[in-house]
Every structure is written in structure tokens, then in C-alpha cells.
Amino acid sequence: MEKIRDAILSGDLAAVGGLDVPDHYRAVTVHADEVEMFAGLDTPDKDPRKSLHIEDVATPELGPGEALIAVMASAINYNTVWTSIFEPVDTFGFLRRYGKTSELAKRHDLPYHIVGSDLAGVVLRTGPGVGAWKPGDEVVAHCLSVELEHPDGHNDTMMDPEQRIWGFETNFGGLAEIALVKSNQLMPKPAHLTWEEAASPGLVNSTAYRQLVSRNGAAMKQGDTVLIWGASGGLGSYATQFALNGGATPVCVVSSPAKAEICRKMGAELIIDRSAEGYKFWSDENTQDPREWKRFGAKIRELTGGDDPDIVFEHPGRETFGASVFVAKRGGTIVTCASTSGFMHQYDNRYLWMHLKRIVGSHFANYREASEANRLIAKGKIHPTLSKVYALEDTGQAAYDVHRNAHQGKVGVLCLAPTEGLGVHDEEMRAKHINAINNFRGI
């Protein structure tokens, strides 16, 4: 790995293809024999630092249509947190089911799971049938893994019955020195970004793009009013940028003055600090309070000059979903991609059917959508929201901080890159956008 890293750092990328790929590499894993380690604990008390391991693992066999990537940097997503605390189920069930689908997929069914659904790095090897990429190419990877052996996946690959999230529902993820990906996960690394900056947008940027911009999601248009929950967070920070960049008006919901200031730095003007306003959408754990929905809707109209949201960008789930359905305008869209506060949603269906609203489910993105989202990053239209970077050895702490929501934007992890700040090729473009690139740093 040292020779590979040194070649990449020296800029001798043409030499990478001639170097031996090691039999083993360091990776972040969870273990199948530890899935009960947090039994009986409440979710907040489950500690990723105890379940995430740094260890040497065997380099997987390279199959057709695949590539091995030397990972310079990766990032933490909530799916890594879920994997680390074995909620809502342990991920070894995913690996067992995948392993049964083909002889090649059996490689993924192991007693350890290499996690991580983001990366920026350099192609080491490509398998048979790969023509678009070669050793030495600098790349980022999106996390959609598909087989495309069923007709349902050939209009929108997210509809493939064998669609999985790499590094969560497959093995050999990005929090490692080497990762195994399908070649149709790869995209060019933006030249003006460092390794850690380039690694951080992948999952959340693509997810927000499909959810908000794509015709498969809310199909946002110029002039739309978009209510964005958690607007300074990993997903919301990209939704806020897409709204601003696409001629819409974001109404950013945050939970502190510091988070409100982040939204202002991105260019948003309409901001609701839900903590300061004291919204309590639930009067107890079983009963919602419609009066609080109405108070929330009145605040939105106060800020917008009387407009209700055309689109509600939902991901908190249970805690906020009733309010989201209520405040969306007549004929509006509530688009959801997650349920971080709980999966069992409750809402008053009268406000949905009588006001002709739509609820749209959205999950990650297809290759075209991920590529378009990455292209906007590469053009400097959308910017990384990286706030802090950890060493690979400290991935457990990074996941712990995300689990406790003690972060803003995205949290990065250095894998082969020895320090931050490496990998930039377009210094002129970087200088043009440096303030926006650094909006979240140090927060």
C-alpha cells in the first residue's frame, strides 16, 4: 500500500497499474459475532466506537465489470452509524441474501462487513469488460449497486429488484485502503477539490438531487417554495444549495442560531429556528398537536409573504411528518428519503386527499442522477459541506459523533491520504470558490 500511496502522491498515476495489488489491506469492519453486543440498550446508548474495528482484511477477487480502488478518503453517513449499532437490523442479513444471488456475489457473505458508502481515490485494477476506466484514473464513487438482469431496472436503475447500497447492503465498502466497486459506480473526481472534499458529497448529494430536482422525485422548478428540514445537515445542506441554484426559495428549518448562520452563509434568507420557536408537534408519544402544525404553517407564510411550500423536503420522519403533510400547499409534494426520528409515520389524511397533495418516496439515485449531481460539484455550482476530518483509525469516533448529532454537514475520513489538503489540480477554480468550499469547516 505504501508504494501505491507514494505513486499517487507523487502524481505518477501512470505507474499505478504496474504496481502489485496487496493481498491484504486495512479496513473498518463490524463483526457478525458481535451483533448482540448492544442488546437491551436504548439507541442513544449504543456506541459505534465499540463495534467498529480497524483490521487487515483479504483483498477480494476482481470480477467482470468491477474495479479495485485505492481509497484516498471516505466519509461517514448515517447508514454506517446504523450498521455500527446493528439497527434496525444487522447488515449481515443483507450480505447473506446477496451472497445467494450468484457465484460471484458469494464473496460478500463474510463474517465481517467492510463499511462505507463514499470514496475518492484512484483506480488500481479493472475487471473483464471494463472499458470506460483504467488504472490511474482519479475517481469518486456513488453507492448504487445494481445487477440489471431484470427488465424493471432498465428505465430507472433504482427499480432493479437487485438494487443495493454499496458498503451497507454489500461488502468491501469505502472506509478502507482499497474498495471493490462496479465500474458503473465511478465518476470523475472534481479537479478543484481535495481528496476529503471530493469524497464527502457522494451519497447525500446524489440523494438530495433525486429527491428534490429529478423528475423521479419532486421535480423542483424555478419559483417553487421548498421547506427543508435539517437544512444545515448532510442532506439538507445540499437541498438548500439545489433550491438556491435552481431558482427556488428555500425555507430552512434548523435547531440553533449556529445552524441558522450556516444557512445564511449558503445564501438562504428564510430560516426557522425550531428550538427558538418551541414547536412541539407531539403532545405525548402517541398524540400529535394540530395546533402546532397550524402555528408552524403560519410562521412559514409569515416568512414567504403568504406562500405555503410547493415542496417539503422530508427526512426526519415520525417527529415531523404530520406537520409536513399539513403545511404543504394544495397540490404540493412531500418527498421523503429517510426516517431518522422513527419509521412509523402518522398524519391527518384529510389534508392529503382533500387538498390533492402527494407523498413521494425517494431513495438514493440512479447513475445518471448521481452523475448530474457530481457534475454540478465539478462545475462549482454546488459545494461540499465538509466540516471535520478524521483519520481512518478514528472512524469509530467519527461515527459516534454523527450518531450523537455532534456535527454539521458531512464528516470525512482520511484513508490512504496522509494529510488533508491533497489532490487538488485546478487551483484557479478552487480559489474562485474557496469561501463556499469552506462554509462548513471548523463548525
PAKE-996826 format. One line per field, with one value per residue (C-alpha): residue number from 1; x negated, y negated, z. Coordinates in pm, whole numbers, plus 50000, padded with zeros to 5 digits. Each point is the difference from the previous one (the first is absolute). Example, Ala and Ser with C-alpha at 12.3 -4.5 7.8 and 13.67 -1.06 7.14 Angstrom:
BEGIN
num	c(1, 2)
c1	c(48770, 49863)
c2	c(50450, 49656)
c3	c(50780, 49934)
END
This chain:
BEGIN
num	c(1, 2, 3, 4, 5, 6, 7, 8, 9, 10, 11, 12, 13, 14, 15, 16, 17, 18, 19, 20, 21, 22, 23, 24, 25, 26, 27, 28, 29, 30, 31, 32, 33, 34, 35, 36, 37, 38, 39, 40, 41, 42, 43, 44, 45, 46, 47, 48, 49, 50, 51, 52, 53, 54, 55, 56, 57, 58, 59, 60, 61, 62, 63, 64, 65, 66, 67, 68, 69, 70, 71, 72, 73, 74, 75, 76, 77, 78, 79, 80, 81, 82, 83, 84, 85, 86, 87, 88, 89, 90, 91, 92, 93, 94, 95, 96, 97, 98, 99, 100, 101, 102, 103, 104, 105, 106, 107, 108, 109, 110, 111, 112, 113, 114, 115, 116, 117, 118, 119, 120, 121, 122, 123, 124, 125, 126, 127, 128, 129, 130, 131, 132, 133, 134, 135, 136, 137, 138, 139, 140, 141, 142, 143, 144, 145, 146, 147, 148, 149, 150, 151, 152, 153, 154, 155, 156, 157, 158, 159, 160, 161, 162, 163, 164, 165, 166, 167, 168, 169, 170, 171, 172, 173, 174, 175, 176, 177, 178, 179, 180, 181, 182, 183, 184, 185, 186, 187, 188, 189, 190, 191, 192, 193, 194, 195, 196, 197, 198, 199, 200, 201, 202, 203, 204, 205, 206, 207, 208, 209, 210, 211, 212, 213, 214, 215, 216, 217, 218, 219, 220, 221, 222, 223, 224, 225, 226, 227, 228, 229, 230, 231, 232, 233, 234, 235, 236, 237, 238, 239, 240, 241, 242, 243, 244, 245, 246, 247, 248, 249, 250, 251, 252, 253, 254, 255, 256, 257, 258, 259, 260, 261, 262, 263, 264, 265, 266, 267, 268, 269, 270, 271, 272, 273, 274, 275, 276, 277, 278, 279, 280, 281, 282, 283, 284, 285, 286, 287, 288, 289, 290, 291, 292, 293, 294, 295, 296, 297, 298, 299, 300, 301, 302, 303, 304, 305, 306, 307, 308, 309, 310, 311, 312, 313, 314, 315, 316, 317, 318, 319, 320, 321, 322, 323, 324, 325, 326, 327, 328, 329, 330, 331, 332, 333, 334, 335, 336, 337, 338, 339, 340, 341, 342, 343, 344, 345, 346, 347, 348, 349, 350, 351, 352, 353, 354, 355, 356, 357, 358, 359, 360, 361, 362, 363, 364, 365, 366, 367, 368, 369, 370, 371, 372, 373, 374, 375, 376, 377, 378, 379, 380, 381, 382, 383, 384, 385, 386, 387, 388, 389, 390, 391, 392, 393, 394, 395, 396, 397, 398, 399, 400, 401, 402, 403, 404, 405, 406, 407, 408, 409, 410, 411, 412, 413, 414, 415, 416, 417, 418, 419, 420, 421, 422, 423, 424, 425, 426, 427, 428, 429, 430, 431, 432, 433, 434, 435, 436, 437, 438, 439, 440, 441, 442, 443)
c1	c(50000, 49709, 49880, 50349, 50048, 49659, 50069, 50332, 49852, 49712, 50244, 49862, 50346, 49886, 49785, 50291, 50112, 49657, 49987, 50098, 50334, 49941, 50168, 50127, 50092, 50131, 50373, 50275, 50221, 50279, 50005, 50284, 49929, 50058, 50347, 50150, 49743, 50246, 50300, 50220, 49853, 50197, 49890, 49817, 49795, 49861, 49639, 49847, 49653, 50055, 50127, 49787, 49662, 49688, 49843, 49822, 50237, 49944, 50016, 50309, 49988, 50066, 50296, 50137, 50116, 49828, 49709, 49766, 49946, 49716, 50205, 49845, 50296, 50353, 50282, 50252, 50367, 50289, 50003, 49656, 50137, 50296, 49763, 49781, 50288, 50174, 50322, 50269, 49850, 49643, 49858, 49877, 50348, 49946, 49667, 50144, 50286, 49766, 49763, 50276, 50064, 49692, 49664, 49826, 50220, 49894, 49686, 50214, 50133, 49726, 49991, 49886, 50151, 49776, 50211, 50013, 50204, 49779, 49650, 49754, 49696, 49813, 50084, 49757, 50140, 50301, 50172, 50095, 50235, 49909, 49911, 50095, 49742, 49634, 49738, 49885, 50335, 50101, 50358, 50282, 50261, 50373, 50156, 50259, 49925, 50224, 49997, 50235, 50105, 50369, 50199, 50127, 49658, 49960, 50210, 49882, 49723, 50131, 50286, 49769, 50124, 49633, 49928, 49778, 49802, 49629, 49823, 50331, 50181, 49679, 49652, 49661, 50107, 49810, 49873, 49686, 49673, 50149, 50362, 50178, 50261, 50185, 49860, 50338, 49960, 49703, 49994, 49714, 49857, 50060, 49657, 50029, 50074, 49777, 50041, 50204, 50221, 50064, 50089, 50260, 50291, 50066, 50285, 50179, 49951, 50140, 50284, 50100, 49977, 50243, 50228, 50032, 49891, 50059, 50330, 49982, 50029, 50167, 49895, 49928, 50041, 49911, 50217, 50089, 50004, 49815, 50021, 49676, 49976, 49650, 49881, 49644, 49955, 49858, 50308, 50155, 49687, 50005, 50376, 49950, 49732, 50211, 50296, 49788, 49819, 50326, 50194, 50215, 50043, 49886, 50162, 49733, 50099, 49713, 49962, 49753, 49870, 49669, 50180, 50203, 49677, 49874, 50312, 49945, 49642, 50138, 50224, 50334, 50210, 50313, 49909, 50201, 49817, 50238, 49839, 50041, 50361, 50061, 50206, 50136, 50174, 50074, 50187, 49899, 49840, 50332, 50175, 49914, 50108, 50159, 49987, 49621, 50030, 50207, 49756, 49716, 50190, 50071, 49628, 49921, 50258, 49866, 49655, 50114, 50256, 50292, 49870, 50027, 49722, 50030, 49759, 49916, 49657, 50058, 49756, 50055, 50307, 50231, 49932, 50076, 50203, 50345, 49892, 49847, 50322, 50199, 49783, 49947, 50207, 50310, 49870, 49654, 49750, 49850, 49691, 49831, 49677, 49950, 50148, 49726, 50249, 50210, 50142, 50367, 50146, 50336, 50182, 50354, 50099, 50273, 49732, 49847, 50302, 50225, 49717, 49866, 49650, 49751, 49756, 49702, 49748, 49642, 49696, 49644, 49965, 49938, 49667, 50122, 50127, 49683, 49793, 50200, 49960, 49624, 49979, 50148, 49730, 49730, 50132, 50000, 50378, 50043, 49735, 49890, 50131, 49703, 49959, 49743, 49758, 49884, 49724, 50102, 49902, 50253, 50299, 50174, 49984, 50120, 50301, 50065, 50007, 50245, 50212, 50025, 50060, 49688, 49912, 50106, 50015, 49778, 49717, 49704, 49748, 49645, 49913, 49677, 49962, 49751, 50127, 50280, 49965, 49861, 50130, 50080, 49922, 50201, 49873, 50159, 50351, 49940, 49898, 50318, 50220, 49786, 50241, 50292, 49783, 49906, 50348, 50029, 49637, 49928, 50367)
c2	c(50000, 49765, 50028, 49936, 49703, 49856, 50029, 49819, 49727, 49945, 49959, 50305, 50142, 50183, 50222, 50110, 50272, 50163, 50031, 50317, 49998, 50126, 50313, 49811, 49644, 49805, 49949, 49897, 50297, 50129, 50365, 50249, 50152, 49663, 49912, 50048, 49787, 49713, 50215, 49828, 49654, 49703, 49870, 49691, 50221, 50222, 49903, 50044, 49975, 50344, 50173, 49848, 50168, 49908, 50319, 50168, 50171, 50211, 49823, 50129, 50170, 49756, 50098, 49892, 49639, 49914, 49789, 49990, 49647, 49866, 49793, 49666, 49878, 50098, 49858, 50091, 50044, 50099, 50344, 50064, 49892, 50237, 50282, 49933, 50016, 50290, 49806, 50040, 50340, 50123, 49972, 50360, 50100, 49776, 50169, 50351, 49922, 49839, 50296, 50233, 49815, 50120, 50171, 49664, 49845, 50272, 49790, 49751, 50252, 49981, 49997, 49637, 49706, 49728, 49685, 49661, 49864, 49713, 49980, 49796, 50182, 50150, 50302, 50286, 50279, 50057, 50331, 50156, 49790, 49661, 49749, 49660, 49999, 50096, 50024, 49655, 49825, 49771, 50076, 49965, 50271, 49984, 50274, 50161, 50368, 50166, 50327, 49892, 50355, 49913, 49774, 49780, 49841, 49881, 49685, 49886, 50214, 49924, 50233, 50299, 50274, 50062, 49635, 49962, 49731, 50075, 50017, 50045, 50282, 50123, 50063, 49840, 49640, 49673, 49964, 50189, 49977, 50196, 50027, 50225, 49827, 50057, 49789, 49831, 49850, 49791, 49630, 49753, 49838, 49620, 49852, 49698, 50204, 50181, 50373, 49955, 49731, 50209, 50305, 49825, 49909, 50334, 50162, 49695, 49780, 50265, 50080, 49634, 49956, 50283, 49908, 49632, 49936, 50318, 50083, 50320, 49785, 49662, 49852, 49659, 49702, 49632, 49805, 50294, 49952, 50292, 50081, 50176, 50182, 50015, 49748, 49982, 50379, 50254, 50027, 49662, 49803, 50136, 49952, 49637, 49955, 50167, 49776, 49685, 50111, 50101, 49680, 50125, 49843, 50218, 49971, 50148, 50173, 50027, 50052, 49733, 49651, 50154, 50220, 49702, 49814, 50289, 49970, 49626, 50064, 50225, 49713, 50092, 49719, 50168, 50198, 50154, 50089, 50269, 50003, 49627, 50024, 50291, 50217, 50315, 50197, 50285, 49937, 50349, 50300, 50108, 49670, 49718, 49641, 49847, 49656, 50018, 50097, 49685, 49784, 50141, 49935, 49642, 49943, 50128, 49767, 49710, 50054, 50064, 49725, 50241, 50296, 50359, 50241, 50149, 50270, 50132, 50165, 50269, 50231, 49971, 50224, 50071, 49683, 49759, 50187, 49895, 49636, 50047, 50136, 49718, 49707, 50106, 49787, 50127, 50226, 49998, 50281, 50155, 50193, 50229, 50197, 50098, 50023, 49916, 49931, 50311, 50202, 50019, 49673, 49854, 49719, 49874, 50144, 49738, 49742, 50236, 50118, 49693, 49764, 50223, 50032, 50272, 50201, 50117, 50256, 49942, 50220, 49912, 49942, 50174, 49969, 49713, 49804, 50064, 49892, 49678, 49925, 50062, 49784, 49707, 50050, 50010, 49678, 49817, 49957, 50213, 50028, 50256, 49953, 50160, 49882, 50231, 50275, 50305, 50255, 50353, 50118, 49757, 50112, 50129, 49653, 49844, 50232, 49935, 49624, 50040, 50236, 49732, 49727, 49818, 49894, 49777, 50086, 50298, 50164, 50129, 50279, 50017, 50348, 50008, 49622, 49916, 49646, 49769, 49762, 50239, 50088, 49655, 49947, 49689, 49733, 49715, 50142, 50087, 49643, 49874, 50214, 50034, 49818, 50220, 50314, 49907, 49892, 50291, 50045, 49977, 49987)
c3	c(50000, 50066, 49639, 49870, 50227, 49912, 49626, 50042, 50218, 49756, 49711, 49815, 49936, 49686, 50223, 50217, 49759, 50012, 50376, 50180, 50178, 50355, 50131, 50306, 50092, 50299, 50028, 50241, 50085, 50218, 50107, 49966, 50342, 50168, 49871, 50347, 50178, 50056, 50091, 50255, 49948, 49874, 49660, 50136, 50232, 49724, 49934, 49650, 50152, 50151, 49686, 49722, 49958, 49801, 49872, 49711, 49757, 49689, 49664, 49814, 49664, 49716, 49782, 49662, 49986, 50327, 50118, 50298, 50128, 50213, 50243, 50092, 50205, 50098, 50214, 50269, 49917, 50223, 49840, 50151, 50337, 49959, 49903, 50302, 50249, 49818, 49947, 49882, 49909, 49972, 49649, 49985, 49886, 49696, 49928, 50034, 49762, 49749, 50025, 49885, 49674, 49806, 50026, 49978, 50268, 50249, 50063, 50193, 50253, 50262, 50382, 49979, 49816, 49853, 50024, 49829, 49709, 49879, 49856, 49799, 49866, 49708, 49787, 50070, 49782, 49780, 49934, 49666, 49792, 50149, 49730, 50140, 50281, 50029, 50277, 50105, 49948, 50286, 50094, 50248, 50046, 50051, 50209, 49768, 49934, 49740, 49806, 49714, 49913, 50036, 49761, 50283, 50041, 49644, 50014, 50343, 50150, 50349, 49907, 49950, 50238, 50087, 50080, 50307, 50177, 49974, 50335, 50181, 49821, 49833, 50135, 49915, 50068, 49991, 50357, 49911, 49810, 49708, 49889, 49752, 49782, 49677, 49719, 49955, 50346, 49890, 49911, 49941, 50312, 49995, 49929, 50231, 50313, 50246, 50050, 50317, 49845, 49689, 50209, 50213, 49764, 49827, 50190, 50137, 49692, 49765, 50241, 50028, 49621, 49925, 50288, 49913, 49640, 49799, 49831, 50209, 50313, 50051, 49660, 50154, 49768, 50009, 50239, 50224, 50376, 50160, 50371, 50100, 50331, 50149, 49744, 50136, 50020, 49759, 49778, 50069, 49919, 49646, 49966, 50104, 49734, 49730, 50084, 49985, 49686, 49828, 50052, 50288, 50343, 50289, 50341, 50222, 50323, 50251, 50374, 50114, 49916, 49887, 49748, 49883, 49932, 49787, 49783, 49964, 49889, 49725, 49888, 50159, 50148, 50137, 50312, 50284, 50321, 50127, 50344, 50044, 49884, 50235, 49766, 50165, 49729, 50243, 50326, 50111, 49831, 49847, 49926, 49760, 50057, 49685, 50163, 49971, 49633, 49946, 50194, 49791, 49676, 50108, 50058, 49651, 49843, 50206, 49850, 49642, 49977, 50009, 49799, 50119, 49895, 49653, 50119, 50345, 50012, 50265, 50176, 50380, 49971, 50290, 50198, 49714, 49740, 50124, 49988, 49655, 49851, 50159, 49888, 49637, 49765, 49824, 49725, 50157, 50045, 50312, 49888, 50252, 49997, 50364, 50349, 50245, 50283, 49934, 49713, 50101, 49873, 50096, 49823, 49948, 49665, 49949, 49925, 49744, 49803, 50025, 49910, 49722, 50141, 49913, 50209, 49795, 50122, 49886, 50054, 49899, 49622, 49671, 49818, 49781, 50299, 50200, 49700, 49959, 50372, 49977, 49686, 50193, 50265, 49730, 49844, 50332, 50001, 50315, 50270, 50260, 50352, 50174, 50358, 50159, 49897, 50197, 49949, 49900, 50348, 50147, 49791, 50312, 50154, 49674, 49991, 50369, 49939, 49711, 50210, 50268, 49740, 50123, 49645, 49713, 49632, 49923, 50194, 49798, 50061, 49863, 49873, 49797, 49992, 50277, 50057, 49900, 49706, 49738, 49654, 49858, 49629, 49908, 50237, 49802, 50032, 50364, 50079, 49835, 50226, 50312, 50233, 49899, 50023, 50356, 50116, 50242, 50104, 50369, 50101)
END
